[in-house]
Amino acid sequence: MFDDGRLPGNCGVMKIDTDGYDLFVLMGAKRFLMQARPIIFGEFAAHCLKWHGQSIHDVQVFLATQDYELYTRREGWSFAPLRDGEHFVMDALCVPREKRDRVLWCLPQGYDTNTLTL
């Protein structure tokens, strides 16, 4: 499968660290994201995205069209939904909506999975 340039359809996790090209990678992987539905950990860096005139909000908007939710890193391995106007620095977890229950362990206690709020 790799020899002919295709990714396996059973991919469960994807890591991205492309120094600002992250949104381009996601856009290029649109069909793959819709078919394989991997959970994505991205080292999205605000300053690198800015090199390309993008922000984490652009990533969030694109992922929403693929029915993904974006959570930003807090302390340690804790993540929470990106809030409007939030100052983002680095690291995000991108989760297909139907797999949200698989990442509850890294969301803040009291997190309401139905409303995406604390």
VMD Tcl script that builds the backbone (N, CA, C; Angstrom):
set m [mol new atoms 354]
animate dup $m
set s [atomselect $m all]
$s set {name element resname resid chain x y z} {
  {N N MET 1 A 0.822 -1.186 0.000}
  {CA C MET 1 A 0.000 0.000 0.000}
  {C C MET 1 A 0.872 1.259 0.000}
  {N N PHE 2 A 1.915 1.305 0.833}
  {CA C PHE 2 A 2.783 2.468 0.874}
  {C C PHE 2 A 3.587 2.609 -0.415}
  {N N ASP 3 A 3.910 1.486 -1.035}
  {CA C ASP 3 A 4.716 1.521 -2.249}
  {C C ASP 3 A 4.029 2.270 -3.386}
  {N N ASP 4 A 2.700 2.229 -3.427}
  {CA C ASP 4 A 1.994 2.925 -4.504}
  {C C ASP 4 A 1.468 4.287 -4.063}
  {N N GLY 5 A 1.956 4.792 -2.904}
  {CA C GLY 5 A 1.620 6.144 -2.475}
  {C C GLY 5 A 0.320 6.288 -1.723}
  {N N ARG 6 A -0.280 5.188 -1.334}
  {CA C ARG 6 A -1.551 5.257 -0.602}
  {C C ARG 6 A -1.313 5.034 0.890}
  {N N LEU 7 A -2.147 5.668 1.699}
  {CA C LEU 7 A -2.110 5.463 3.143}
  {C C LEU 7 A -3.084 4.361 3.517}
  {N N PRO 8 A -2.801 3.623 4.584}
  {CA C PRO 8 A -3.742 2.576 4.997}
  {C C PRO 8 A -5.058 3.183 5.480}
  {N N GLY 9 A -6.150 2.565 5.141}
  {CA C GLY 9 A -7.465 3.061 5.519}
  {C C GLY 9 A -7.818 2.824 6.966}
  {N N ASN 10 A -7.004 2.046 7.673}
  {CA C ASN 10 A -7.315 1.734 9.068}
  {C C ASN 10 A -6.471 2.562 10.040}
  {N N CYS 11 A -5.987 3.706 9.613}
  {CA C CYS 11 A -5.161 4.576 10.453}
  {C C CYS 11 A -6.032 5.170 11.560}
  {N N GLY 12 A -5.611 4.985 12.813}
  {CA C GLY 12 A -6.392 5.486 13.940}
  {C C GLY 12 A -5.876 6.785 14.513}
  {N N VAL 13 A -4.572 7.054 14.325}
  {CA C VAL 13 A -3.947 8.257 14.873}
  {C C VAL 13 A -3.009 8.842 13.829}
  {N N MET 14 A -2.979 10.151 13.756}
  {CA C MET 14 A -2.121 10.849 12.814}
  {C C MET 14 A -1.417 11.970 13.572}
  {N N LYS 15 A -0.121 12.149 13.334}
  {CA C LYS 15 A 0.618 13.248 13.959}
  {C C LYS 15 A 1.116 14.183 12.866}
  {N N ILE 16 A 0.933 15.469 13.112}
  {CA C ILE 16 A 1.370 16.480 12.152}
  {C C ILE 16 A 2.339 17.432 12.845}
  {N N ASP 17 A 3.456 17.678 12.216}
  {CA C ASP 17 A 4.428 18.669 12.671}
  {C C ASP 17 A 5.123 19.180 11.424}
  {N N THR 18 A 4.502 20.133 10.758}
  {CA C THR 18 A 5.006 20.572 9.455}
  {C C THR 18 A 5.328 22.065 9.413}
  {N N ASP 19 A 5.600 22.645 10.565}
  {CA C ASP 19 A 6.081 24.026 10.655}
  {C C ASP 19 A 5.259 25.025 9.846}
  {N N GLY 20 A 3.963 25.043 10.096}
  {CA C GLY 20 A 3.100 26.032 9.468}
  {C C GLY 20 A 2.357 25.555 8.247}
  {N N TYR 21 A 2.720 24.409 7.719}
  {CA C TYR 21 A 2.021 23.854 6.555}
  {C C TYR 21 A 0.879 22.931 6.987}
  {N N ASP 22 A 0.570 22.939 8.269}
  {CA C ASP 22 A -0.392 22.000 8.839}
  {C C ASP 22 A -1.761 22.045 8.161}
  {N N LEU 23 A -2.290 23.239 7.953}
  {CA C LEU 23 A -3.596 23.349 7.311}
  {C C LEU 23 A -3.534 22.821 5.883}
  {N N PHE 24 A -2.449 23.086 5.187}
  {CA C PHE 24 A -2.296 22.561 3.825}
  {C C PHE 24 A -2.280 21.029 3.839}
  {N N VAL 25 A -1.607 20.447 4.819}
  {CA C VAL 25 A -1.564 18.980 4.950}
  {C C VAL 25 A -2.972 18.449 5.169}
  {N N LEU 26 A -3.710 19.070 6.067}
  {CA C LEU 26 A -5.086 18.620 6.339}
  {C C LEU 26 A -5.967 18.759 5.099}
  {N N MET 27 A -5.830 19.858 4.400}
  {CA C MET 27 A -6.635 20.057 3.196}
  {C C MET 27 A -6.293 19.003 2.142}
  {N N GLY 28 A -5.019 18.669 2.022}
  {CA C GLY 28 A -4.602 17.647 1.067}
  {C C GLY 28 A -5.041 16.250 1.467}
  {N N ALA 29 A -5.312 16.081 2.743}
  {CA C ALA 29 A -5.727 14.771 3.261}
  {C C ALA 29 A -7.240 14.678 3.460}
  {N N LYS 30 A -7.979 15.577 2.873}
  {CA C LYS 30 A -9.432 15.651 3.089}
  {C C LYS 30 A -10.131 14.306 2.874}
  {N N ARG 31 A -9.870 13.667 1.766}
  {CA C ARG 31 A -10.523 12.374 1.483}
  {C C ARG 31 A -10.100 11.324 2.509}
  {N N PHE 32 A -8.815 11.321 2.859}
  {CA C PHE 32 A -8.313 10.392 3.865}
  {C C PHE 32 A -8.985 10.629 5.217}
  {N N LEU 33 A -9.118 11.889 5.614}
  {CA C LEU 33 A -9.767 12.212 6.892}
  {C C LEU 33 A -11.217 11.733 6.917}
  {N N MET 34 A -11.902 11.892 5.818}
  {CA C MET 34 A -13.306 11.475 5.758}
  {C C MET 34 A -13.450 9.958 5.756}
  {N N GLN 35 A -12.492 9.254 5.206}
  {CA C GLN 35 A -12.582 7.797 5.137}
  {C C GLN 35 A -12.014 7.120 6.381}
  {N N ALA 36 A -10.806 7.463 6.788}
  {CA C ALA 36 A -10.144 6.779 7.906}
  {C C ALA 36 A -10.561 7.338 9.266}
  {N N ARG 37 A -10.887 8.634 9.331}
  {CA C ARG 37 A -11.341 9.311 10.555}
  {C C ARG 37 A -10.330 9.187 11.701}
  {N N PRO 38 A -9.035 9.457 11.454}
  {CA C PRO 38 A -8.051 9.341 12.528}
  {C C PRO 38 A -8.169 10.488 13.533}
  {N N ILE 39 A -7.771 10.222 14.757}
  {CA C ILE 39 A -7.563 11.277 15.736}
  {C C ILE 39 A -6.215 11.890 15.388}
  {N N ILE 40 A -6.115 13.206 15.409}
  {CA C ILE 40 A -4.906 13.894 14.965}
  {C C ILE 40 A -4.306 14.688 16.117}
  {N N PHE 41 A -3.025 14.474 16.364}
  {CA C PHE 41 A -2.286 15.356 17.265}
  {C C PHE 41 A -1.397 16.200 16.384}
  {N N GLY 42 A -1.583 17.497 16.459}
  {CA C GLY 42 A -0.788 18.392 15.638}
  {C C GLY 42 A 0.014 19.364 16.477}
  {N N GLU 43 A 1.277 19.519 16.107}
  {CA C GLU 43 A 2.106 20.530 16.758}
  {C C GLU 43 A 1.915 21.851 16.014}
  {N N PHE 44 A 0.649 22.226 15.880}
  {CA C PHE 44 A 0.314 23.483 15.226}
  {C C PHE 44 A 0.940 24.613 16.046}
  {N N ALA 45 A 1.795 25.374 15.460}
  {CA C ALA 45 A 2.423 26.496 16.152}
  {C C ALA 45 A 1.875 27.789 15.567}
  {N N ALA 46 A 1.361 28.651 16.424}
  {CA C ALA 46 A 0.733 29.891 15.968}
  {C C ALA 46 A 1.672 30.718 15.096}
  {N N HIS 47 A 2.914 30.845 15.510}
  {CA C HIS 47 A 3.840 31.680 14.737}
  {C C HIS 47 A 4.153 31.062 13.369}
  {N N CYS 48 A 4.151 29.742 13.274}
  {CA C CYS 48 A 4.406 29.083 11.978}
  {C C CYS 48 A 3.190 29.200 11.068}
  {N N LEU 49 A 1.991 29.028 11.612}
  {CA C LEU 49 A 0.783 29.199 10.806}
  {C C LEU 49 A 0.722 30.614 10.239}
  {N N LYS 50 A 1.147 31.569 11.062}
  {CA C LYS 50 A 1.115 32.975 10.652}
  {C C LYS 50 A 2.003 33.235 9.431}
  {N N TRP 51 A 3.091 32.472 9.281}
  {CA C TRP 51 A 3.954 32.616 8.106}
  {C C TRP 51 A 3.162 32.454 6.817}
  {N N HIS 52 A 2.076 31.689 6.891}
  {CA C HIS 52 A 1.254 31.393 5.712}
  {C C HIS 52 A -0.072 32.148 5.736}
  {N N GLY 53 A -0.168 33.154 6.611}
  {CA C GLY 53 A -1.390 33.945 6.705}
  {C C GLY 53 A -2.547 33.175 7.309}
  {N N GLN 54 A -2.237 32.190 8.152}
  {CA C GLN 54 A -3.268 31.341 8.749}
  {C C GLN 54 A -3.202 31.411 10.270}
  {N N SER 55 A -4.245 30.868 10.888}
  {CA C SER 55 A -4.295 30.796 12.348}
  {C C SER 55 A -4.942 29.471 12.738}
  {N N ILE 56 A -4.905 29.182 14.019}
  {CA C ILE 56 A -5.542 27.956 14.508}
  {C C ILE 56 A -7.049 28.002 14.254}
  {N N HIS 57 A -7.612 29.202 14.192}
  {CA C HIS 57 A -9.043 29.320 13.893}
  {C C HIS 57 A -9.341 28.864 12.461}
  {N N ASP 58 A -8.414 29.099 11.537}
  {CA C ASP 58 A -8.576 28.607 10.167}
  {C C ASP 58 A -8.574 27.079 10.149}
  {N N VAL 59 A -7.698 26.495 10.941}
  {CA C VAL 59 A -7.643 25.033 11.064}
  {C C VAL 59 A -8.960 24.528 11.642}
  {N N GLN 60 A -9.439 25.188 12.677}
  {CA C GLN 60 A -10.692 24.786 13.317}
  {C C GLN 60 A -11.871 24.850 12.338}
  {N N VAL 61 A -11.938 25.903 11.560}
  {CA C VAL 61 A -13.029 26.058 10.577}
  {C C VAL 61 A -12.964 24.943 9.540}
  {N N PHE 62 A -11.769 24.660 9.014}
  {CA C PHE 62 A -11.636 23.585 8.031}
  {C C PHE 62 A -12.054 22.244 8.638}
  {N N LEU 63 A -11.554 21.951 9.838}
  {CA C LEU 63 A -11.873 20.664 10.460}
  {C C LEU 63 A -13.357 20.524 10.758}
  {N N ALA 64 A -14.016 21.612 11.073}
  {CA C ALA 64 A -15.460 21.562 11.323}
  {C C ALA 64 A -16.210 21.084 10.079}
  {N N THR 65 A -15.707 21.423 8.893}
  {CA C THR 65 A -16.356 20.961 7.663}
  {C C THR 65 A -16.194 19.455 7.478}
  {N N GLN 66 A -15.220 18.882 8.179}
  {CA C GLN 66 A -14.981 17.433 8.128}
  {C C GLN 66 A -15.585 16.734 9.344}
  {N N ASP 67 A -16.357 17.473 10.145}
  {CA C ASP 67 A -16.998 16.976 11.363}
  {C C ASP 67 A -15.969 16.555 12.416}
  {N N TYR 68 A -14.917 17.375 12.528}
  {CA C TYR 68 A -13.884 17.211 13.547}
  {C C TYR 68 A -14.022 18.330 14.573}
  {N N GLU 69 A -13.623 18.041 15.799}
  {CA C GLU 69 A -13.560 19.044 16.855}
  {C C GLU 69 A -12.098 19.300 17.180}
  {N N LEU 70 A -11.778 20.540 17.528}
  {CA C LEU 70 A -10.405 20.908 17.826}
  {C C LEU 70 A -10.289 21.295 19.298}
  {N N TYR 71 A -9.319 20.684 19.965}
  {CA C TYR 71 A -9.050 20.947 21.376}
  {C C TYR 71 A -7.611 21.431 21.481}
  {N N THR 72 A -7.385 22.484 22.255}
  {CA C THR 72 A -6.037 22.997 22.423}
  {C C THR 72 A -5.429 22.503 23.722}
  {N N ARG 73 A -4.121 22.412 23.713}
  {CA C ARG 73 A -3.405 21.871 24.866}
  {C C ARG 73 A -3.383 22.876 26.008}
  {N N ARG 74 A -3.628 22.371 27.192}
  {CA C ARG 74 A -3.556 23.177 28.415}
  {C C ARG 74 A -2.308 22.771 29.176}
  {N N GLU 75 A -2.455 22.259 30.370}
  {CA C GLU 75 A -1.312 21.805 31.166}
  {C C GLU 75 A -1.109 20.307 30.968}
  {N N GLY 76 A 0.143 19.889 30.884}
  {CA C GLY 76 A 0.437 18.470 30.705}
  {C C GLY 76 A -0.228 17.946 29.448}
  {N N TRP 77 A -1.005 16.898 29.610}
  {CA C TRP 77 A -1.740 16.319 28.486}
  {C C TRP 77 A -3.224 16.580 28.609}
  {N N SER 78 A -3.569 17.742 29.122}
  {CA C SER 78 A -4.964 18.162 29.230}
  {C C SER 78 A -5.300 19.063 28.042}
  {N N PHE 79 A -6.456 18.860 27.465}
  {CA C PHE 79 A -6.916 19.629 26.320}
  {C C PHE 79 A -8.316 20.170 26.600}
  {N N ALA 80 A -8.678 21.255 25.960}
  {CA C ALA 80 A -10.009 21.839 26.083}
  {C C ALA 80 A -10.371 22.478 24.751}
  {N N PRO 81 A -11.670 22.654 24.500}
  {CA C PRO 81 A -12.072 23.277 23.229}
  {C C PRO 81 A -11.461 24.664 23.065}
  {N N LEU 82 A -11.117 24.999 21.839}
  {CA C LEU 82 A -10.600 26.323 21.526}
  {C C LEU 82 A -11.732 27.328 21.693}
  {N N ARG 83 A -11.472 28.378 22.459}
  {CA C ARG 83 A -12.481 29.418 22.680}
  {C C ARG 83 A -12.215 30.587 21.737}
  {N N ASP 84 A -13.286 31.269 21.333}
  {CA C ASP 84 A -13.140 32.452 20.486}
  {C C ASP 84 A -12.234 33.461 21.158}
  {N N GLY 85 A -11.315 34.015 20.403}
  {CA C GLY 85 A -10.427 35.039 20.915}
  {C C GLY 85 A -9.310 34.530 21.799}
  {N N GLU 86 A -9.252 33.220 22.003}
  {CA C GLU 86 A -8.221 32.644 22.860}
  {C C GLU 86 A -6.849 32.825 22.237}
  {N N HIS 87 A -5.881 33.133 23.084}
  {CA C HIS 87 A -4.498 33.246 22.619}
  {C C HIS 87 A -3.927 31.834 22.515}
  {N N PHE 88 A -3.723 31.385 21.306}
  {CA C PHE 88 A -3.214 30.039 21.041}
  {C C PHE 88 A -1.725 30.105 20.774}
  {N N VAL 89 A -0.976 29.146 21.337}
  {CA C VAL 89 A 0.460 29.099 21.112}
  {C C VAL 89 A 0.839 27.858 20.305}
  {N N MET 90 A 0.467 26.671 20.815}
  {CA C MET 90 A 0.932 25.448 20.156}
  {C C MET 90 A 0.160 24.230 20.647}
  {N N ASP 91 A 0.088 23.219 19.818}
  {CA C ASP 91 A -0.449 21.882 20.081}
  {C C ASP 91 A -1.976 21.840 20.116}
  {N N ALA 92 A -2.504 20.933 19.337}
  {CA C ALA 92 A -3.953 20.733 19.295}
  {C C ALA 92 A -4.256 19.262 19.044}
  {N N LEU 93 A -5.384 18.857 19.548}
  {CA C LEU 93 A -5.908 17.517 19.338}
  {C C LEU 93 A -7.163 17.679 18.489}
  {N N CYS 94 A -7.214 16.978 17.367}
  {CA C CYS 94 A -8.324 17.080 16.426}
  {C C CYS 94 A -9.031 15.729 16.417}
  {N N VAL 95 A -10.304 15.753 16.757}
  {CA C VAL 95 A -11.023 14.509 17.008}
  {C C VAL 95 A -12.298 14.447 16.179}
  {N N PRO 96 A -12.496 13.353 15.433}
  {CA C PRO 96 A -13.781 13.185 14.751}
  {C C PRO 96 A -14.887 13.177 15.805}
  {N N ARG 97 A -15.946 13.872 15.529}
  {CA C ARG 97 A -17.044 14.011 16.503}
  {C C ARG 97 A -17.498 12.655 17.058}
  {N N GLU 98 A -17.526 11.647 16.191}
  {CA C GLU 98 A -18.019 10.334 16.632}
  {C C GLU 98 A -17.018 9.599 17.530}
  {N N LYS 99 A -15.779 10.116 17.644}
  {CA C LYS 99 A -14.769 9.483 18.489}
  {C C LYS 99 A -14.467 10.294 19.746}
  {N N ARG 100 A -15.288 11.281 20.032}
  {CA C ARG 100 A -15.066 12.151 21.184}
  {C C ARG 100 A -14.902 11.370 22.479}
  {N N ASP 101 A -15.654 10.296 22.639}
  {CA C ASP 101 A -15.582 9.515 23.880}
  {C C ASP 101 A -14.205 8.883 24.098}
  {N N ARG 102 A -13.396 8.765 23.051}
  {CA C ARG 102 A -12.066 8.168 23.179}
  {C C ARG 102 A -11.040 9.115 23.784}
  {N N VAL 103 A -11.368 10.399 23.855}
  {CA C VAL 103 A -10.404 11.369 24.386}
  {C C VAL 103 A -10.884 12.028 25.681}
  {N N LEU 104 A -11.931 11.510 26.271}
  {CA C LEU 104 A -12.450 12.111 27.503}
  {C C LEU 104 A -11.412 12.145 28.611}
  {N N TRP 105 A -10.480 11.203 28.595}
  {CA C TRP 105 A -9.464 11.137 29.646}
  {C C TRP 105 A -8.580 12.375 29.670}
  {N N CYS 106 A -8.459 13.095 28.565}
  {CA C CYS 106 A -7.578 14.264 28.545}
  {C C CYS 106 A -8.341 15.587 28.511}
  {N N LEU 107 A -9.660 15.529 28.724}
  {CA C LEU 107 A -10.455 16.742 28.794}
  {C C LEU 107 A -10.684 17.111 30.257}
  {N N PRO 108 A -10.888 18.377 30.550}
  {CA C PRO 108 A -11.066 18.796 31.944}
  {C C PRO 108 A -12.255 18.112 32.605}
  {N N GLN 109 A -12.145 17.867 33.905}
  {CA C GLN 109 A -13.278 17.315 34.640}
  {C C GLN 109 A -14.427 18.308 34.563}
  {N N GLY 110 A -15.625 17.801 34.452}
  {CA C GLY 110 A -16.794 18.653 34.352}
  {C C GLY 110 A -17.111 19.065 32.933}
  {N N TYR 111 A -16.353 18.572 31.989}
  {CA C TYR 111 A -16.560 18.918 30.583}
  {C C TYR 111 A -17.850 18.298 30.089}
  {N N ASP 112 A -18.691 19.092 29.468}
  {CA C ASP 112 A -19.972 18.630 28.946}
  {C C ASP 112 A -19.794 18.284 27.475}
  {N N THR 113 A -19.801 17.002 27.157}
  {CA C THR 113 A -19.552 16.577 25.776}
  {C C THR 113 A -20.710 16.928 24.843}
  {N N ASN 114 A -21.840 17.294 25.378}
  {CA C ASN 114 A -22.967 17.655 24.518}
  {C C ASN 114 A -22.917 19.118 24.090}
  {N N THR 115 A -22.408 19.984 24.962}
  {CA C THR 115 A -22.408 21.411 24.638}
  {C C THR 115 A -21.013 21.962 24.375}
  {N N LEU 116 A -19.983 21.144 24.548}
  {CA C LEU 116 A -18.608 21.548 24.362}
  {C C LEU 116 A -18.193 22.686 25.315}
  {N N THR 117 A -18.726 22.655 26.504}
  {CA C THR 117 A -18.369 23.665 27.503}
  {C C THR 117 A -18.046 23.005 28.825}
  {N N LEU 118 A -17.420 23.777 29.695}
  {CA C LEU 118 A -17.149 23.322 31.061}
  {C C LEU 118 A -18.339 23.628 31.936}
}
mol reanalyze $m
mol bondsrecalc $m
mol representation Tube
mol addrep $m
